Amino acid sequence: MTREVRVDLGARSYPIRIGAGILSDAAHWRDALPGRHVLVVSNDVVAPLYLQRVSAALTDRTFATVILPDGEAHKTLDAAARVFAALAELKASRDACIIALGGGVIGDLAGFAAACWMRGIGCVQMPTTLLAMVDSSVGGKTAVDLPQGKNLIGAFHQPRAVIADTDTLTTLPERELRAGFAEVVKYGALGDATFFAWLENHAEDLLARDAQTLTESIAHCCAQKAAIVARDETEQGERALLNFGHTFGHALETASGYGTLLHGEAIAIGMCLAARLSAQLGRAPGADAERLATLLRRFALPTEIPAGIGTQNLVDIMRLDKKNVSGRLRLVLWRGVGQAEIVADVDENAVRGVLSR
């Protein structure tokens, strides 16, 4: 059974289609390709598994492929330049479309390239990881990294469709699957206590990759994000709540070296730090911070900062976060499970205290 969630942005609205086998059935996504030029961007792990399913439906189009190395370390301007060169060789015009076939790194990078080529061409997101299905493929955030920080160069560029084939999760390595559950838990933590409790009751089924339970969780997360994006597309207010745990998490990714911690692993730690800081500031019960950590540990996710990462280094990186205003820390904290909030001018000494715990 295929589920569909829509992101309502007027003329730029698009579907999120979730189901088994939908990469192989082009009827689910051919309508999103506007012209005859198509560039498929993937990586050297995903392409051998799924590229043929997509390219088989493109024989009547002028298409090419770019296969990049796997991993966050390759989400760079140099990799984006390879995509631009392929578009130029394809002679891609403004009705061209990029298909992003892969996880969050490929989706972010390919979407960024689509936003830049001729000031914006179409992009179809085909996420193949749980994390990308529930989060990064939806909402139009695109970017590449710099050594100084994650996602510092980017643009808002909505896709024409998101095609989430749950069959791809059967080949996802266990560590990648578990990392994806950090973003799933995030949706309950930031704004849906009922969903958080549902996750507590279904953690084992999700870890066992039960198809129906996974599809239900993906559809729920996508619906929650779609509603927020429709109300605040360019993160002027409410959408920033989706970054719960991300300021801490992105700093951890940067400080540890891209690829050492998976994104979801860093976000799991980041959410725990945000919850502990909220308790320390008297904004939330400490018991809720422990409840969050307990659920994340059930998904075998880390909840503590790895050894060897200095507090000052993390604070320096956090100062570059895009949510900050006039150099002052602006964090997404919470009042407890399901009640995230944006807090301006957070006391840096309190942050240091949580980081050095």
NUSE-11764 format. One record per residue (C-alpha): x, y, z negated; residue in three letters. Coordinates in steps of 0.05 Angstrom, whole numbers, always signed. Layout:
<nodes>
{east:X | north:Y | up:Z | rest:ala} .
...
</nodes>
This chain:
<nodes>
{east:+0 | north:+0 | up:+0 | rest:met} .
{east:+26 | north:+69 | up:+18 | rest:thr} .
{east:+15 | north:+128 | up:-29 | rest:arg} .
{east:+16 | north:+200 | up:-4 | rest:glu} .
{east:+28 | north:+263 | up:-44 | rest:val} .
{east:+26 | north:+331 | up:-11 | rest:arg} .
{east:+68 | north:+392 | up:-26 | rest:val} .
{east:+20 | north:+450 | up:-14 | rest:asp} .
{east:+59 | north:+509 | up:+16 | rest:leu} .
{east:+9 | north:+534 | up:+67 | rest:gly} .
{east:+36 | north:+528 | up:+138 | rest:ala} .
{east:+98 | north:+494 | up:+110 | rest:arg} .
{east:+61 | north:+440 | up:+72 | rest:ser} .
{east:+87 | north:+369 | up:+80 | rest:tyr} .
{east:+72 | north:+298 | up:+58 | rest:pro} .
{east:+111 | north:+253 | up:+11 | rest:ile} .
{east:+97 | north:+182 | up:+34 | rest:arg} .
{east:+115 | north:+125 | up:-14 | rest:ile} .
{east:+110 | north:+52 | up:+3 | rest:gly} .
{east:+144 | north:-13 | up:+22 | rest:ala} .
{east:+172 | north:-20 | up:+93 | rest:gly} .
{east:+154 | north:+50 | up:+117 | rest:ile} .
{east:+223 | north:+63 | up:+147 | rest:leu} .
{east:+211 | north:+7 | up:+196 | rest:ser} .
{east:+141 | north:+33 | up:+214 | rest:asp} .
{east:+154 | north:+97 | up:+252 | rest:ala} .
{east:+80 | north:+114 | up:+250 | rest:ala} .
{east:+94 | north:+141 | up:+180 | rest:his} .
{east:+145 | north:+192 | up:+202 | rest:trp} .
{east:+149 | north:+204 | up:+277 | rest:arg} .
{east:+98 | north:+260 | up:+271 | rest:asp} .
{east:+149 | north:+300 | up:+232 | rest:ala} .
{east:+199 | north:+304 | up:+289 | rest:leu} .
{east:+185 | north:+368 | up:+327 | rest:pro} .
{east:+231 | north:+361 | up:+388 | rest:gly} .
{east:+275 | north:+313 | up:+427 | rest:arg} .
{east:+341 | north:+325 | up:+390 | rest:his} .
{east:+350 | north:+285 | up:+326 | rest:val} .
{east:+412 | north:+277 | up:+283 | rest:leu} .
{east:+412 | north:+222 | up:+231 | rest:val} .
{east:+459 | north:+236 | up:+172 | rest:val} .
{east:+476 | north:+178 | up:+127 | rest:ser} .
{east:+534 | north:+147 | up:+89 | rest:asn} .
{east:+577 | north:+86 | up:+96 | rest:asp} .
{east:+538 | north:+47 | up:+44 | rest:val} .
{east:+467 | north:+61 | up:+67 | rest:val} .
{east:+478 | north:+62 | up:+143 | rest:ala} .
{east:+495 | north:-12 | up:+150 | rest:pro} .
{east:+431 | north:-29 | up:+112 | rest:leu} .
{east:+379 | north:+17 | up:+141 | rest:tyr} .
{east:+404 | north:+59 | up:+200 | rest:leu} .
{east:+381 | north:+8 | up:+252 | rest:gln} .
{east:+309 | north:+11 | up:+225 | rest:arg} .
{east:+308 | north:+86 | up:+238 | rest:val} .
{east:+347 | north:+90 | up:+303 | rest:ser} .
{east:+303 | north:+36 | up:+334 | rest:ala} .
{east:+246 | north:+86 | up:+335 | rest:ala} .
{east:+288 | north:+141 | up:+367 | rest:leu} .
{east:+304 | north:+110 | up:+435 | rest:thr} .
{east:+260 | north:+161 | up:+470 | rest:asp} .
{east:+297 | north:+218 | up:+436 | rest:arg} .
{east:+366 | north:+248 | up:+446 | rest:thr} .
{east:+397 | north:+228 | up:+380 | rest:phe} .
{east:+464 | north:+219 | up:+346 | rest:ala} .
{east:+489 | north:+198 | up:+278 | rest:thr} .
{east:+539 | north:+224 | up:+227 | rest:val} .
{east:+564 | north:+173 | up:+176 | rest:ile} .
{east:+597 | north:+205 | up:+116 | rest:leu} .
{east:+636 | north:+172 | up:+58 | rest:pro} .
{east:+592 | north:+155 | up:-2 | rest:asp} .
{east:+594 | north:+196 | up:-66 | rest:gly} .
{east:+586 | north:+265 | up:-97 | rest:glu} .
{east:+659 | north:+280 | up:-82 | rest:ala} .
{east:+641 | north:+286 | up:-9 | rest:his} .
{east:+584 | north:+337 | up:-17 | rest:lys} .
{east:+628 | north:+392 | up:+9 | rest:thr} .
{east:+633 | north:+447 | up:+61 | rest:leu} .
{east:+681 | north:+402 | up:+100 | rest:asp} .
{east:+627 | north:+348 | up:+105 | rest:ala} .
{east:+575 | north:+400 | up:+125 | rest:ala} .
{east:+623 | north:+422 | up:+180 | rest:ala} .
{east:+622 | north:+351 | up:+208 | rest:arg} .
{east:+546 | north:+355 | up:+212 | rest:val} .
{east:+550 | north:+423 | up:+247 | rest:phe} .
{east:+600 | north:+395 | up:+297 | rest:ala} .
{east:+554 | north:+337 | up:+312 | rest:ala} .
{east:+495 | north:+384 | up:+323 | rest:leu} .
{east:+537 | north:+425 | up:+371 | rest:ala} .
{east:+558 | north:+363 | up:+409 | rest:glu} .
{east:+485 | north:+341 | up:+412 | rest:leu} .
{east:+468 | north:+410 | up:+440 | rest:lys} .
{east:+414 | north:+414 | up:+387 | rest:ala} .
{east:+364 | north:+470 | up:+397 | rest:ser} .
{east:+318 | north:+503 | up:+347 | rest:arg} .
{east:+266 | north:+447 | up:+352 | rest:asp} .
{east:+318 | north:+396 | up:+332 | rest:ala} .
{east:+311 | north:+356 | up:+268 | rest:cys} .
{east:+359 | north:+324 | up:+219 | rest:ile} .
{east:+340 | north:+259 | up:+185 | rest:ile} .
{east:+374 | north:+251 | up:+117 | rest:ala} .
{east:+380 | north:+177 | up:+105 | rest:leu} .
{east:+410 | north:+164 | up:+37 | rest:gly} .
{east:+411 | north:+187 | up:-35 | rest:gly} .
{east:+414 | north:+256 | up:-66 | rest:gly} .
{east:+483 | north:+274 | up:-38 | rest:val} .
{east:+461 | north:+260 | up:+33 | rest:ile} .
{east:+394 | north:+294 | up:+23 | rest:gly} .
{east:+426 | north:+357 | up:-6 | rest:asp} .
{east:+480 | north:+362 | up:+46 | rest:leu} .
{east:+437 | north:+346 | up:+107 | rest:ala} .
{east:+383 | north:+393 | up:+83 | rest:gly} .
{east:+435 | north:+448 | up:+74 | rest:phe} .
{east:+460 | north:+436 | up:+145 | rest:ala} .
{east:+389 | north:+440 | up:+171 | rest:ala} .
{east:+378 | north:+506 | up:+134 | rest:ala} .
{east:+440 | north:+536 | up:+167 | rest:cys} .
{east:+438 | north:+510 | up:+239 | rest:trp} .
{east:+409 | north:+565 | up:+283 | rest:met} .
{east:+382 | north:+595 | up:+218 | rest:arg} .
{east:+338 | north:+536 | up:+203 | rest:gly} .
{east:+316 | north:+471 | up:+237 | rest:ile} .
{east:+272 | north:+414 | up:+214 | rest:gly} .
{east:+294 | north:+361 | up:+164 | rest:cys} .
{east:+261 | north:+296 | up:+145 | rest:val} .
{east:+283 | north:+267 | up:+79 | rest:gln} .
{east:+288 | north:+191 | up:+76 | rest:met} .
{east:+313 | north:+179 | up:+4 | rest:pro} .
{east:+342 | north:+110 | up:-11 | rest:thr} .
{east:+355 | north:+118 | up:-86 | rest:thr} .
{east:+305 | north:+125 | up:-142 | rest:leu} .
{east:+335 | north:+191 | up:-164 | rest:leu} .
{east:+328 | north:+221 | up:-94 | rest:ala} .
{east:+256 | north:+194 | up:-87 | rest:met} .
{east:+231 | north:+226 | up:-151 | rest:val} .
{east:+271 | north:+290 | up:-150 | rest:asp} .
{east:+323 | north:+315 | up:-101 | rest:ser} .
{east:+286 | north:+299 | up:-36 | rest:ser} .
{east:+225 | north:+340 | up:-57 | rest:val} .
{east:+221 | north:+415 | up:-62 | rest:gly} .
{east:+272 | north:+441 | up:-12 | rest:gly} .
{east:+333 | north:+452 | up:-55 | rest:lys} .
{east:+395 | north:+441 | up:-12 | rest:thr} .
{east:+468 | north:+453 | up:-28 | rest:ala} .
{east:+541 | north:+432 | up:-28 | rest:val} .
{east:+590 | north:+433 | up:-85 | rest:asp} .
{east:+653 | north:+472 | up:-100 | rest:leu} .
{east:+709 | north:+451 | up:-147 | rest:pro} .
{east:+684 | north:+505 | up:-194 | rest:gln} .
{east:+613 | north:+477 | up:-199 | rest:gly} .
{east:+556 | north:+437 | up:-169 | rest:lys} .
{east:+508 | north:+465 | up:-117 | rest:asn} .
{east:+538 | north:+535 | up:-116 | rest:leu} .
{east:+528 | north:+542 | up:-41 | rest:ile} .
{east:+458 | north:+527 | up:-18 | rest:gly} .
{east:+390 | north:+548 | up:+6 | rest:ala} .
{east:+316 | north:+534 | up:-5 | rest:phe} .
{east:+295 | north:+495 | up:+58 | rest:his} .
{east:+233 | north:+452 | up:+54 | rest:gln} .
{east:+232 | north:+386 | up:+92 | rest:pro} .
{east:+179 | north:+368 | up:+144 | rest:arg} .
{east:+165 | north:+303 | up:+107 | rest:ala} .
{east:+193 | north:+258 | up:+53 | rest:val} .
{east:+192 | north:+183 | up:+69 | rest:ile} .
{east:+206 | north:+141 | up:+7 | rest:ala} .
{east:+211 | north:+67 | up:+26 | rest:asp} .
{east:+210 | north:+28 | up:-39 | rest:thr} .
{east:+241 | north:-32 | up:-4 | rest:asp} .
{east:+308 | north:+6 | up:-6 | rest:thr} .
{east:+308 | north:+1 | up:-82 | rest:leu} .
{east:+317 | north:-75 | up:-77 | rest:thr} .
{east:+389 | north:-63 | up:-52 | rest:thr} .
{east:+404 | north:-7 | up:-100 | rest:leu} .
{east:+461 | north:-25 | up:-148 | rest:pro} .
{east:+439 | north:-32 | up:-221 | rest:glu} .
{east:+478 | north:+28 | up:-244 | rest:arg} .
{east:+447 | north:+72 | up:-191 | rest:glu} .
{east:+377 | north:+48 | up:-209 | rest:leu} .
{east:+387 | north:+62 | up:-282 | rest:arg} .
{east:+414 | north:+131 | up:-266 | rest:ala} .
{east:+351 | north:+146 | up:-228 | rest:gly} .
{east:+309 | north:+133 | up:-290 | rest:phe} .
{east:+340 | north:+194 | up:-323 | rest:ala} .
{east:+303 | north:+238 | up:-274 | rest:glu} .
{east:+239 | north:+197 | up:-284 | rest:val} .
{east:+244 | north:+206 | up:-359 | rest:val} .
{east:+256 | north:+281 | up:-348 | rest:lys} .
{east:+186 | north:+290 | up:-320 | rest:tyr} .
{east:+155 | north:+263 | up:-383 | rest:gly} .
{east:+203 | north:+302 | up:-428 | rest:ala} .
{east:+191 | north:+369 | up:-396 | rest:leu} .
{east:+117 | north:+370 | up:-386 | rest:gly} .
{east:+77 | north:+305 | up:-395 | rest:asp} .
{east:+78 | north:+271 | up:-462 | rest:ala} .
{east:+27 | north:+219 | up:-437 | rest:thr} .
{east:+74 | north:+198 | up:-381 | rest:phe} .
{east:+132 | north:+196 | up:-431 | rest:phe} .
{east:+92 | north:+146 | up:-473 | rest:ala} .
{east:+75 | north:+107 | up:-410 | rest:trp} .
{east:+149 | north:+100 | up:-396 | rest:leu} .
{east:+162 | north:+75 | up:-466 | rest:glu} .
{east:+109 | north:+21 | up:-453 | rest:asn} .
{east:+134 | north:+2 | up:-384 | rest:his} .
{east:+210 | north:+8 | up:-388 | rest:ala} .
{east:+222 | north:-67 | up:-380 | rest:glu} .
{east:+177 | north:-72 | up:-319 | rest:asp} .
{east:+213 | north:-13 | up:-287 | rest:leu} .
{east:+281 | north:-43 | up:-301 | rest:leu} .
{east:+257 | north:-109 | up:-271 | rest:ala} .
{east:+240 | north:-69 | up:-207 | rest:arg} .
{east:+167 | north:-88 | up:-209 | rest:asp} .
{east:+142 | north:-58 | up:-143 | rest:ala} .
{east:+75 | north:-33 | up:-168 | rest:gln} .
{east:+102 | north:-1 | up:-231 | rest:thr} .
{east:+159 | north:+32 | up:-192 | rest:leu} .
{east:+111 | north:+60 | up:-140 | rest:thr} .
{east:+66 | north:+87 | up:-194 | rest:glu} .
{east:+123 | north:+121 | up:-230 | rest:ser} .
{east:+151 | north:+151 | up:-165 | rest:ile} .
{east:+83 | north:+177 | up:-144 | rest:ala} .
{east:+71 | north:+208 | up:-212 | rest:his} .
{east:+138 | north:+244 | up:-212 | rest:cys} .
{east:+128 | north:+269 | up:-141 | rest:cys} .
{east:+59 | north:+295 | up:-157 | rest:ala} .
{east:+84 | north:+332 | up:-218 | rest:gln} .
{east:+141 | north:+363 | up:-179 | rest:lys} .
{east:+98 | north:+380 | up:-118 | rest:ala} .
{east:+50 | north:+419 | up:-163 | rest:ala} .
{east:+106 | north:+459 | up:-194 | rest:ile} .
{east:+139 | north:+474 | up:-127 | rest:val} .
{east:+73 | north:+497 | up:-98 | rest:ala} .
{east:+66 | north:+547 | up:-155 | rest:arg} .
{east:+139 | north:+570 | up:-156 | rest:asp} .
{east:+176 | north:+551 | up:-93 | rest:glu} .
{east:+240 | north:+591 | up:-104 | rest:thr} .
{east:+248 | north:+581 | up:-179 | rest:glu} .
{east:+228 | north:+650 | up:-203 | rest:gln} .
{east:+197 | north:+620 | up:-266 | rest:gly} .
{east:+163 | north:+553 | up:-279 | rest:glu} .
{east:+205 | north:+513 | up:-230 | rest:arg} .
{east:+266 | north:+524 | up:-273 | rest:ala} .
{east:+235 | north:+476 | up:-323 | rest:leu} .
{east:+254 | north:+420 | up:-275 | rest:leu} .
{east:+326 | north:+435 | up:-295 | rest:asn} .
{east:+316 | north:+407 | up:-365 | rest:phe} .
{east:+384 | north:+378 | up:-383 | rest:gly} .
{east:+416 | north:+402 | up:-318 | rest:his} .
{east:+459 | north:+460 | up:-343 | rest:thr} .
{east:+494 | north:+413 | up:-391 | rest:phe} .
{east:+493 | north:+356 | up:-341 | rest:gly} .
{east:+522 | north:+394 | up:-283 | rest:his} .
{east:+578 | north:+420 | up:-329 | rest:ala} .
{east:+593 | north:+348 | up:-349 | rest:leu} .
{east:+596 | north:+326 | up:-276 | rest:glu} .
{east:+643 | north:+382 | up:-258 | rest:thr} .
{east:+688 | north:+374 | up:-319 | rest:ala} .
{east:+695 | north:+299 | up:-312 | rest:ser} .
{east:+708 | north:+301 | up:-237 | rest:gly} .
{east:+653 | north:+289 | up:-187 | rest:tyr} .
{east:+636 | north:+215 | up:-184 | rest:gly} .
{east:+661 | north:+196 | up:-253 | rest:thr} .
{east:+592 | north:+205 | up:-282 | rest:leu} .
{east:+532 | north:+192 | up:-237 | rest:leu} .
{east:+485 | north:+251 | up:-233 | rest:his} .
{east:+431 | north:+215 | up:-272 | rest:gly} .
{east:+480 | north:+194 | up:-326 | rest:glu} .
{east:+502 | north:+266 | up:-335 | rest:ala} .
{east:+429 | north:+289 | up:-337 | rest:ile} .
{east:+413 | north:+237 | up:-390 | rest:ala} .
{east:+468 | north:+265 | up:-434 | rest:ile} .
{east:+447 | north:+336 | up:-416 | rest:gly} .
{east:+375 | north:+325 | up:-438 | rest:met} .
{east:+399 | north:+297 | up:-505 | rest:cys} .
{east:+443 | north:+358 | up:-515 | rest:leu} .
{east:+385 | north:+405 | up:-498 | rest:ala} .
{east:+339 | north:+368 | up:-546 | rest:ala} .
{east:+391 | north:+370 | up:-602 | rest:arg} .
{east:+404 | north:+444 | up:-590 | rest:leu} .
{east:+329 | north:+457 | up:-593 | rest:ser} .
{east:+327 | north:+421 | up:-660 | rest:ala} .
{east:+388 | north:+458 | up:-686 | rest:gln} .
{east:+355 | north:+525 | up:-667 | rest:leu} .
{east:+291 | north:+504 | up:-704 | rest:gly} .
{east:+250 | north:+502 | up:-640 | rest:arg} .
{east:+234 | north:+428 | up:-640 | rest:ala} .
{east:+232 | north:+367 | up:-686 | rest:pro} .
{east:+297 | north:+328 | up:-691 | rest:gly} .
{east:+255 | north:+264 | up:-688 | rest:ala} .
{east:+235 | north:+280 | up:-616 | rest:asp} .
{east:+309 | north:+287 | up:-597 | rest:ala} .
{east:+321 | north:+217 | up:-624 | rest:glu} .
{east:+258 | north:+191 | up:-589 | rest:arg} .
{east:+286 | north:+217 | up:-523 | rest:leu} .
{east:+354 | north:+186 | up:-536 | rest:ala} .
{east:+323 | north:+120 | up:-554 | rest:thr} .
{east:+284 | north:+116 | up:-489 | rest:leu} .
{east:+345 | north:+135 | up:-448 | rest:leu} .
{east:+386 | north:+81 | up:-483 | rest:arg} .
{east:+332 | north:+30 | up:-464 | rest:arg} .
{east:+350 | north:+46 | up:-392 | rest:phe} .
{east:+424 | north:+36 | up:-411 | rest:ala} .
{east:+439 | north:+109 | up:-400 | rest:leu} .
{east:+492 | north:+148 | up:-439 | rest:pro} .
{east:+470 | north:+198 | up:-491 | rest:thr} .
{east:+537 | north:+225 | up:-516 | rest:glu} .
{east:+592 | north:+267 | up:-483 | rest:ile} .
{east:+649 | north:+222 | up:-459 | rest:pro} .
{east:+715 | north:+228 | up:-495 | rest:ala} .
{east:+766 | north:+276 | up:-467 | rest:gly} .
{east:+720 | north:+332 | up:-443 | rest:ile} .
{east:+735 | north:+397 | up:-479 | rest:gly} .
{east:+681 | north:+443 | up:-507 | rest:thr} .
{east:+712 | north:+506 | up:-479 | rest:gln} .
{east:+716 | north:+476 | up:-409 | rest:asn} .
{east:+642 | north:+458 | up:-412 | rest:leu} .
{east:+622 | north:+527 | up:-436 | rest:val} .
{east:+663 | north:+561 | up:-381 | rest:asp} .
{east:+628 | north:+518 | up:-328 | rest:ile} .
{east:+559 | north:+531 | up:-358 | rest:met} .
{east:+571 | north:+606 | up:-351 | rest:arg} .
{east:+568 | north:+595 | up:-275 | rest:leu} .
{east:+499 | north:+564 | up:-278 | rest:asp} .
{east:+449 | north:+596 | up:-230 | rest:lys} .
{east:+396 | north:+606 | up:-284 | rest:lys} .
{east:+440 | north:+653 | up:-324 | rest:asn} .
{east:+425 | north:+728 | up:-324 | rest:val} .
{east:+479 | north:+781 | up:-332 | rest:ser} .
{east:+529 | north:+730 | up:-356 | rest:gly} .
{east:+485 | north:+706 | up:-414 | rest:arg} .
{east:+466 | north:+633 | up:-422 | rest:leu} .
{east:+394 | north:+618 | up:-402 | rest:arg} .
{east:+376 | north:+546 | up:-416 | rest:leu} .
{east:+317 | north:+500 | up:-410 | rest:val} .
{east:+302 | north:+475 | up:-480 | rest:leu} .
{east:+239 | north:+446 | up:-510 | rest:trp} .
{east:+189 | north:+447 | up:-567 | rest:arg} .
{east:+187 | north:+371 | up:-567 | rest:gly} .
{east:+166 | north:+316 | up:-519 | rest:val} .
{east:+127 | north:+345 | up:-461 | rest:gly} .
{east:+139 | north:+418 | up:-479 | rest:gln} .
{east:+200 | north:+447 | up:-443 | rest:ala} .
{east:+211 | north:+522 | up:-442 | rest:glu} .
{east:+261 | north:+572 | up:-413 | rest:ile} .
{east:+302 | north:+606 | up:-467 | rest:val} .
{east:+342 | north:+669 | up:-450 | rest:ala} .
{east:+405 | north:+693 | up:-484 | rest:asp} .
{east:+421 | north:+628 | up:-521 | rest:val} .
{east:+473 | north:+636 | up:-576 | rest:asp} .
{east:+538 | north:+610 | up:-547 | rest:glu} .
{east:+563 | north:+589 | up:-616 | rest:asn} .
{east:+502 | north:+544 | up:-624 | rest:ala} .
{east:+518 | north:+513 | up:-557 | rest:val} .
{east:+589 | north:+501 | up:-578 | rest:arg} .
{east:+565 | north:+468 | up:-641 | rest:gly} .
{east:+523 | north:+418 | up:-602 | rest:val} .
{east:+579 | north:+405 | up:-552 | rest:leu} .
{east:+631 | north:+393 | up:-605 | rest:ser} .
{east:+587 | north:+347 | up:-648 | rest:arg} .
</nodes>
